[in-house]
Amino acid sequence: IAAMAFLPRTGGMVHVVEFGVRFSVNWDRTRLLGAGKLVCLTLGTLGPTSQLVWGNVAYSDAELLKRGQVFVDFHSPPSLRALQQRGSEPIVMVECPAFWPAYRPVLRSLIELQTSDLPFEDELLKRVRPSDDKPTYLGGASASQTDLLGLNDEQVQAMHDVFEHRVSIIVGPPGTGKSFVGVRIAKALLARIRASRDDAGILPHPPP
C-alpha cells in the first residue's frame, strides 16, 4: 500500500496499491483491475484461516496499471491496517472476475435479511425439503393436459415439479426452452390463482 489520495470522482480518500505481475499483460486492452472491480487482499496463500480485506477499484487506467498502480477503495480500512501489521509475509491481491456493481445491491439485501423471516428457509438456508412441500396457494391443484400441450418430456417434468414443490429450479443449456417453460408456468399458476379467487367469491380490485 503505497499511499492515500483524494479522488474527486468518489469524493473521498482511496488507497494507492502498488503490485507486481508475474505474467505478461497488455494493459491497453485488458479488463483486469477495471473501475468497479472487486478485489481482495490477504497474506501469502488463501486458506480457511486467511484474513481477507475487500475493496473496489476506484480508478485505474492503462498508464497507471503499466506502472503497477491502482486506486482502491477498501470496505474496512481498520482491517487493512491490521493486515499490514502482520509480519513480513507478502500481501497477495486477488481480483473477482465478475462485475461486482451488478451484484452488490442483491448481496446487500441478502446481508440485511433476517433469517427468522426468510421465505423458504428450509429449502434455501437449511437445504432440506419440509414434509409438506406442496405450494399451499395452489390448493392441491396439479398441471392439466392443457398446461402440457406443446411441451417435450423434460419441459413436462419441469411443469409437474412446479406444481408439486414450493421451490423448483429449472436448469439447462442455452436454447433448451427455459424461458419458454417459465412463461407457460407463470400463465398456468396465474390461471389457478385467479380460479381459486373466483371460487372464493373474491373480486379483483378495479383499476383506478
Buried (B, 14 or more C-beta within 10 A) or exposed (E): BEEEEEBEEEEEEBBBBEBEEEEEEEBEEEEBBBBBBBBBBBBEEEEEEBEEBBBBBBBBBEEBBEEEBBBBBBEEBEBBEEBEEEEEEEBBBEBEEEEBEEEEEEEEEEEEEEEEEEEEEBBEEEEEEBEEEBBEEBEEBEBEEEBBEEBEEEBBEBBBBBBBBBBBEBEEEEEBBBEEBEEBBEEBBEBBBEEBEEEEEEEEEEEE
